[in-house]
Amino acid sequence: MQYQTQTATPIGTLATEQNKVLRNTYMMLALTMIPTVIGAFIGMSINLSFMAASPIMSSLLMFGVMMGMLFAVSALRNSVWGIAALLGFTLVAGVFLGPILQVALHLKNGAQLVGMAAGGTGIIFFSLATIATVTKKDFSFMGKFLFIGLILLVVASLANMFFQIPALSLTLSAMAVLIFSAYILFDVSRIVHGGETNYVMATLGLYMSIYNLFINLLSLLMAFGGERD
């Protein structure tokens, strides 16, 4: 009985800590939506026509800015400045949503498509997060496959910036939806099983999956359901 008592305490403590990280991650994830929405309104209100005029340079600039801010969040993750850097990153990410939202809202049913993309993203996130939490299955085995898939997706996306093949763009968006949906399952599972104990980094991982999932769902909806004047 004494042995059982001694071993149960660390296990219970570990479970409590994992639940705390998961709870803090969800709270921080909800908070990041505020600067994202603010940033999106800013992005839609300013003239970003130069991005359409030079899509390759604009995409590379966006990629460089976001990578720099991701590095800052990672470097500051163990301090309160990490939270500030994370919120700053989500504000900038919201601004970068401006161009695609401007294009979507110029469609006759653009507002409906944006709502559908947001709703679809929410449904996918909550469904997969629930699966990872309730089933307690460890999905960490997916990590290597997802990383390889992500690298291939980035390389193919960079290549398509030069070739501009519509069919390939749609294929890449569909692949991105699958990859980032799987990343949600993977990231929540890591938190549940103690693979990620820093809620700033946990929030960042889930945020990036949700962000990219929304963009690619919206791209697919515009391609297949957009009503032009």
N, C-alpha and C positions, 0 to 999 in steps of 0.2 A: 504493500500500500504506500509505503514511504517512497519507493522508487517511482511509482506511478505519479505521485504528487510532484516529485522533483522534475519529471520529464514533461508533465502537462503544462507547467507554468511557462517555460520558454515557448512552447507551441502556441499557447493562448496569447502570449505577448506578441509573437510574430504575426498572428492572425489579426490582432488589434491594430498593429502598425500598418499592415497592408490595407486594412479597411480605412484607416486614417489617410493614407496616401491616395487611395481611390476617391474618398470623399473630397479631399482638398483639390484633387485634380478636376473633378466635376465642377466644383465651385469656381475654380480659376478658369475653367473652360467656358462656363457661362459668362464670367466677367469679361473674357476676351471678345465676346460678341459685341460689346458696347463700343470699344474703339474701332472694331471692324466696320460696324454700321456707320459710325461717324466718318471714318475714312472713305467708305463707299460713297457717301453723300458728297464729300469733298471731291472725290475723283470724278463724279458725274457732273459737278458744277464747274469744273475747270476745263479749259480747252486742251484736249490731249490729241489733237489732230496730227501733231508731229509724230506720234507713235505709229499712226496708220501710214504716214508718209515714209517712215523708215522702220518697218517692223523688225528687221533683223537687229539693228543697233539698239532699238528700244527693248527688245526681248533680252538681249545680252546685258543691257544696263539694269533692267529689272532683276535679272538673275544675280548680277554682281552685288546690287544693293541688299537683296534679301539674304544672300549667302553671308555678307558681312554682318548683318544684324543677327543672323542665326548664330554666328560665331560669338557675338557679344553676349547673347542670351546664355549660351553654353558656358562661357568664361565666368559669368556672374551668377550662375545658377544657385550657388550656396549662400547668397546674400539677398537682402531686400532689393538691391539694384537689379537682380535677376528678374524680379517681378516687373519692375519698371521697364526693363529692356524688353520683356515679353509683351507688355501692353503697347510699347512703342512699335514693336515689330508688327503686331496685329493692326495697328493704325495704318502703317505704311502698306501692309498687305491689303487692307480695305481700299486705300487709294488706288492701288494697282487693279482693283476690280472695276474701276471706272470705265475703261474702254469697252469691255465686254458687256457691261450693264447698259452703256449708252447704245451699243448696237442692238441689244435685245429690246430695249424700251422704244426703239424706233420702229419695231414691228407692230402690227395691228394688235396682236395678242401677246405682246412682249411682257406686260406685267403678269399675265397669267403664267407664262413660261418661267419667269423668275420665281414666282410662287411655287410652281410645280417642282422646280429644281431644288428650292430650299426645303420644301416638304419631303421630297424624295431623299434628300441628304439626311434629314432628321430621322426618317423612318429607317434608313439603312444603318445609321449610327446607333440608334437605340436598340434595334433588333440584334445587331452583332455584339454590342456591348453587353446586352442581357445574356446572350448565348455564352460569351466568355466568362461572365460572372456567375451565372447559375450552374452551368454544367461543370465548372471547375476543371475542364479539360485544358491541358497545357498545350498551347499552340506555338510554343517557341521554336518548334522544328521548322516553321514556315519562314524563319528569318532569312536564311541564306537564299532561298528561292525568291523571296520578295525583293531582296537587295539586288540580285541579278536582274530580275524583271524591271526594277526601277532604273538601273543603269542602262539597260537596253531601250527603255522608254525614253530616257533623256537623250541618248545618242540619236535615236530615230527622230525625235522631235526637233533636235538641232539640224539634222539633215533635211527634214521637211521644210525648215525655214527657208532653205535655198530652192528646193524643188517645187514647193507649194502645190502638192497633189491633194485635191479635195478628198478623194477616197481614202488616202493614207491618213489624213487628218482625222477623219471619222473613225478609222480603225484604231488610231492611237488614243482617241478619246474613250472609246469602248474599253480598250486595254487599261487605261488609267482608272476608269471606274472600278474595274475588277481588282486592280492592284491596290488602290487606296482603300477599298472596302475591306480587303484582306488585311491591310495594315491596321485598321481599326480593331479587328479581331485579335491580331498579334499584339498590339500595344496594350489593350485592356488586359489580355491574358498575362502579359509580363508584369503588370501592376499587381494583379490578383495573386500571382505566384512569387512575388518579391523580387522579380528581375529588374524592376525600376523602383527606386525608393525616393527619388527626388521629384516632387510633384510639379516643379517648374518644367523640367525636361519631359515629364509624362504629359503635361498639358501641351507643350510644344509639339510633341509627336502626334497627338490626337488632332490638334488644331490643323496641322499641315495636311493630314489625311482628309479632314472635313472640308478644308479650303479647296483642295484640288478635286475632291469628289464633286463639290458644288459646281466648280468651273466646267468640268468635263460633262457633267449631266446637263448643264445649261447649253453647252455647245451642241450636244446631241439633240436636245429638244429644239433648238433653233434650226438645226439642219433638217430635221424631219417634220417639225410641226410649226415652223415659223410662217406667219402670214404676212406677206409683203404687200404694200400698197400697189 
